[in-house]
Amino acid sequence: MATTVRPRRSVLYMPGSNARALEKGRSLPADALILDLEDAVAPDAKEAARRQVVDAVRAGGFGPREVLVRVNGLDTPWGHADLIAAAGSGADAVLLPKVESADAVRRAVQVLASAGAPAGLAVWCMMETPLGVLNAKEIAGAGPGLGGLVMGTSDLAKDLHAAHTPDRLPMITGLGLCLLAARAYGLAILDGVHLDLSDDEGFARSCRQGAELGFDGKTLIHPKTIAAANAAFSPAAEDIAFSRRIIDAHAAAQAEGRAVVVVDGKLVEALHVQDARRLVALADAIARLEEGRQEGAPPA
């Protein structure tokens, strides 16, 4: 289960075959990077991209940014070698594509373990097929090494024969099922990409909706969208201040033997305090992350 609060507001896909993009990733204000060996890489470039991604991760320089490597599936000619390479790369996590069962997760974990992967290497799962979404609960509960779920809304919409509408109503069932599974098992979960790079208003609306639904952040396909995602998934200053007042007021009430307290006209109970602490912890983690990026410091 994921227990550490870590900002994942903006998570940018980077094509593993593009050396210039990998280098640029070291300076971008994204919270995390997905170095992609799957969809973004042509078949004849897969092996070269694998070497390039592993070399880039081992070279470091990504600072506090979380680094995930998206591998090819084990049912492809490249998946097994991708997992072996990722196991010793020093990445924070491996992202499995098109996961449809808990068994698929366990098989990948077994390959990683056999390749000597460190205990801290997390496994993330792409949720991008109807069967995967229907099996979200068993996938989320596949094992203690699971770090999170990533929505693959483009592939999911294709398989559903669904339209990409502004309100994303065709996606709501899939998004909701995966959110429920992630939260039930204490996992992080990232929203899918917004494909139209010319549609700034639509992107902002999609980010707001994702944040309102409960996603931790947004997966991105272009650096120009990072700032908007960071803003949408950051706690508002007034919410942080209110959360701190809730925490302090509840602590004072407890010291006086009271279980509830009224703050700014709102009744506050233990459940509200838990959420307030989560929000404050996230705000503090964002501040540390941004400070680390500015200083070029390694992650804590």
DRENMAR-393889 format. One record per residue (C-alpha): x, z, y; residue number from 1. Coordinates in steps of 0.1 Angstrom, whole numbers, always signed. Last residue first. Layout:
REM DRENMAR-393889
<<X Z Y> NUM>;
...
REM end
This chain:
REM DRENMAR-393889
<<+144 +4 +131> 300>;
<<+146 -34 +134> 299>;
<<+179 -48 +147> 298>;
<<+185 -48 +185> 297>;
<<+185 -79 +207> 296>;
<<+180 -57 +237> 295>;
<<+149 -75 +249> 294>;
<<+136 -79 +213> 293>;
<<+142 -42 +206> 292>;
<<+122 -32 +237> 291>;
<<+94 -55 +226> 290>;
<<+93 -40 +192> 289>;
<<+95 -4 +205> 288>;
<<+66 -10 +229> 287>;
<<+46 -27 +201> 286>;
<<+52 +3 +178> 285>;
<<+40 +27 +206> 284>;
<<+8 +7 +210> 283>;
<<+3 +6 +172> 282>;
<<+8 +44 +170> 281>;
<<-17 +49 +198> 280>;
<<-43 +27 +181> 279>;
<<-39 +45 +147> 278>;
<<-41 +79 +164> 277>;
<<-73 +68 +182> 276>;
<<-87 +56 +149> 275>;
<<-80 +90 +132> 274>;
<<-94 +108 +163> 273>;
<<-126 +89 +161> 272>;
<<-130 +98 +124> 271>;
<<-124 +135 +133> 270>;
<<-153 +137 +158> 269>;
<<-157 +127 +194> 268>;
<<-190 +125 +212> 267>;
<<-188 +103 +242> 266>;
<<-195 +114 +278> 265>;
<<-160 +108 +290> 264>;
<<-148 +130 +261> 263>;
<<-172 +153 +243> 262>;
<<-158 +175 +215> 261>;
<<-164 +181 +178> 260>;
<<-150 +204 +152> 259>;
<<-148 +236 +173> 258>;
<<-126 +266 +164> 257>;
<<-109 +269 +198> 256>;
<<-77 +253 +186> 255>;
<<-98 +226 +171> 254>;
<<-113 +219 +205> 253>;
<<-78 +216 +220> 252>;
<<-67 +192 +193> 251>;
<<-99 +172 +199> 250>;
<<-92 +170 +236> 249>;
<<-56 +159 +231> 248>;
<<-64 +132 +206> 247>;
<<-94 +119 +225> 246>;
<<-74 +118 +258> 245>;
<<-47 +98 +240> 244>;
<<-73 +74 +227> 243>;
<<-88 +70 +262> 242>;
<<-53 +60 +276> 241>;
<<-47 +35 +248> 240>;
<<-81 +20 +253> 239>;
<<-76 +17 +291> 238>;
<<-42 +0 +285> 237>;
<<-58 -25 +261> 236>;
<<-45 -25 +225> 235>;
<<-25 -57 +218> 234>;
<<-42 -83 +195> 233>;
<<-54 -106 +223> 232>;
<<-23 -103 +244> 231>;
<<+2 -110 +216> 230>;
<<-20 -140 +205> 229>;
<<-20 -154 +241> 228>;
<<+18 -150 +244> 227>;
<<+25 -167 +210> 226>;
<<+4 -198 +216> 225>;
<<+32 -219 +231> 224>;
<<+54 -212 +201> 223>;
<<+33 -236 +179> 222>;
<<+17 -233 +145> 221>;
<<+4 -197 +146> 220>;
<<-9 -170 +123> 219>;
<<-30 -145 +142> 218>;
<<-29 -107 +142> 217>;
<<-39 -74 +126> 216>;
<<-74 -86 +118> 215>;
<<-103 -63 +125> 214>;
<<-133 -86 +132> 213>;
<<-130 -80 +169> 212>;
<<-93 -90 +168> 211>;
<<-102 -122 +149> 210>;
<<-130 -130 +174> 209>;
<<-107 -125 +204> 208>;
<<-80 -147 +188> 207>;
<<-106 -174 +180> 206>;
<<-118 -173 +216> 205>;
<<-83 -176 +230> 204>;
<<-76 -206 +207> 203>;
<<-109 -222 +218> 202>;
<<-100 -218 +254> 201>;
<<-65 -232 +249> 200>;
<<-78 -263 +231> 199>;
<<-48 -287 +234> 198>;
<<-31 -272 +204> 197>;
<<-61 -279 +181> 196>;
<<-53 -264 +147> 195>;
<<-61 -227 +152> 194>;
<<-43 -208 +124> 193>;
<<-58 -182 +100> 192>;
<<-61 -145 +106> 191>;
<<-36 -120 +93> 190>;
<<-42 -90 +70> 189>;
<<-23 -58 +65> 188>;
<<-30 -38 +34> 187>;
<<-45 -4 +28> 186>;
<<-62 -13 -4> 185>;
<<-98 -11 +8> 184>;
<<-86 -26 +41> 183>;
<<-73 -57 +25> 182>;
<<-103 -62 +3> 181>;
<<-128 -58 +31> 180>;
<<-108 -82 +53> 179>;
<<-107 -107 +25> 178>;
<<-145 -106 +20> 177>;
<<-151 -108 +57> 176>;
<<-129 -138 +64> 175>;
<<-145 -157 +35> 174>;
<<-180 -149 +46> 173>;
<<-172 -157 +82> 172>;
<<-156 -190 +77> 171>;
<<-186 -213 +81> 170>;
<<-195 -192 +112> 169>;
<<-162 -202 +129> 168>;
<<-178 -197 +164> 167>;
<<-161 -228 +177> 166>;
<<-168 -248 +146> 165>;
<<-143 -261 +121> 164>;
<<-167 -277 +96> 163>;
<<-170 -267 +60> 162>;
<<-165 -289 +29> 161>;
<<-157 -255 +12> 160>;
<<-124 -268 -2> 159>;
<<-114 -283 +32> 158>;
<<-125 -252 +51> 157>;
<<-104 -230 +27> 156>;
<<-74 -253 +32> 155>;
<<-76 -249 +69> 154>;
<<-85 -213 +68> 153>;
<<-54 -201 +50> 152>;
<<-59 -164 +57> 151>;
<<-29 -142 +51> 150>;
<<-30 -111 +30> 149>;
<<-7 -81 +31> 148>;
<<+22 -60 +18> 147>;
<<+18 -60 -20> 146>;
<<+45 -40 -38> 145>;
<<+21 -13 -51> 144>;
<<+2 -38 -73> 143>;
<<-26 -63 -78> 142>;
<<-52 -43 -58> 141>;
<<-54 -69 -31> 140>;
<<-56 -97 -57> 139>;
<<-84 -79 -76> 138>;
<<-104 -74 -44> 137>;
<<-98 -110 -31> 136>;
<<-110 -126 -63> 135>;
<<-139 -145 -46> 134>;
<<-115 -154 -18> 133>;
<<-89 -168 -42> 132>;
<<-116 -187 -61> 131>;
<<-128 -203 -28> 130>;
<<-92 -213 -18> 129>;
<<-70 -202 +10> 128>;
<<-60 -166 +7> 127>;
<<-22 -167 +10> 126>;
<<-7 -136 -5> 125>;
<<+21 -113 +7> 124>;
<<+48 -97 -15> 123>;
<<+71 -70 +0> 122>;
<<+108 -67 -5> 121>;
<<+115 -30 -2> 120>;
<<+124 -25 -38> 119>;
<<+152 -50 -36> 118>;
<<+149 -83 -55> 117>;
<<+172 -84 -85> 116>;
<<+162 -119 -99> 115>;
<<+143 -102 -127> 114>;
<<+123 -83 -101> 113>;
<<+115 -114 -81> 112>;
<<+103 -132 -113> 111>;
<<+82 -102 -123> 110>;
<<+66 -100 -88> 109>;
<<+57 -137 -90> 108>;
<<+40 -131 -124> 107>;
<<+22 -101 -110> 106>;
<<+8 -120 -81> 105>;
<<-5 -148 -102> 104>;
<<-20 -122 -125> 103>;
<<-39 -107 -96> 102>;
<<-57 -140 -93> 101>;
<<-63 -170 -69> 100>;
<<-32 -171 -47> 99>;
<<-29 -203 -28> 98>;
<<+6 -198 -15> 97>;
<<+28 -167 -21> 96>;
<<+45 -152 +9> 95>;
<<+78 -133 +3> 94>;
<<+86 -104 +25> 93>;
<<+112 -87 +47> 92>;
<<+138 -114 +40> 91>;
<<+173 -103 +28> 90>;
<<+178 -136 +9> 89>;
<<+183 -121 -25> 88>;
<<+148 -123 -39> 87>;
<<+141 -154 -17> 86>;
<<+164 -175 -38> 85>;
<<+149 -164 -71> 84>;
<<+114 -169 -57> 83>;
<<+122 -204 -44> 82>;
<<+138 -213 -78> 81>;
<<+106 -204 -96> 80>;
<<+84 -223 -70> 79>;
<<+102 -256 -69> 78>;
<<+88 -278 -97> 77>;
<<+53 -265 -89> 76>;
<<+30 -242 -109> 75>;
<<+50 -212 -96> 74>;
<<+37 -220 -61> 73>;
<<+61 -229 -33> 72>;
<<+76 -202 -12> 71>;
<<+66 -188 +21> 70>;
<<+95 -167 +34> 69>;
<<+86 -138 +56> 68>;
<<+107 -124 +85> 67>;
<<+95 -95 +106> 66>;
<<+110 -98 +141> 65>;
<<+131 -67 +151> 64>;
<<+162 -88 +157> 63>;
<<+162 -123 +141> 62>;
<<+200 -125 +143> 61>;
<<+205 -126 +106> 60>;
<<+229 -149 +88> 59>;
<<+213 -140 +55> 58>;
<<+179 -152 +69> 57>;
<<+194 -185 +81> 56>;
<<+213 -191 +49> 55>;
<<+182 -185 +28> 54>;
<<+162 -209 +50> 53>;
<<+188 -236 +48> 52>;
<<+192 -234 +11> 51>;
<<+155 -236 +5> 50>;
<<+151 -265 +30> 49>;
<<+177 -285 +11> 48>;
<<+158 -279 -21> 47>;
<<+125 -289 -7> 46>;
<<+135 -319 +13> 45>;
<<+124 -346 -12> 44>;
<<+90 -329 -16> 43>;
<<+83 -328 +22> 42>;
<<+84 -294 +38> 41>;
<<+57 -279 +61> 40>;
<<+33 -272 +33> 39>;
<<+57 -251 +12> 38>;
<<+91 -239 +21> 37>;
<<+80 -222 +53> 36>;
<<+99 -196 +72> 35>;
<<+70 -173 +83> 34>;
<<+80 -155 +115> 33>;
<<+69 -121 +128> 32>;
<<+62 -103 +161> 31>;
<<+67 -136 +181> 30>;
<<+86 -134 +214> 29>;
<<+109 -163 +204> 28>;
<<+146 -159 +205> 27>;
<<+156 -159 +168> 26>;
<<+129 -184 +160> 25>;
<<+148 -210 +180> 24>;
<<+175 -211 +153> 23>;
<<+149 -217 +126> 22>;
<<+133 -244 +147> 21>;
<<+166 -262 +152> 20>;
<<+173 -261 +114> 19>;
<<+140 -278 +106> 18>;
<<+136 -280 +68> 17>;
<<+122 -245 +66> 16>;
<<+93 -254 +89> 15>;
<<+85 -223 +111> 14>;
<<+50 -207 +109> 13>;
<<+46 -181 +137> 12>;
<<+31 -147 +132> 11>;
<<+17 -132 +165> 10>;
<<+0 -98 +166> 9>;
<<+19 -84 +136> 8>;
<<+29 -51 +150> 7>;
<<+41 -26 +124> 6>;
<<+24 +7 +115> 5>;
<<+39 +18 +82> 4>;
<<+15 +26 +54> 3>;
<<+11 -7 +36> 2>;
<<+0 +0 +0> 1>;
REM end
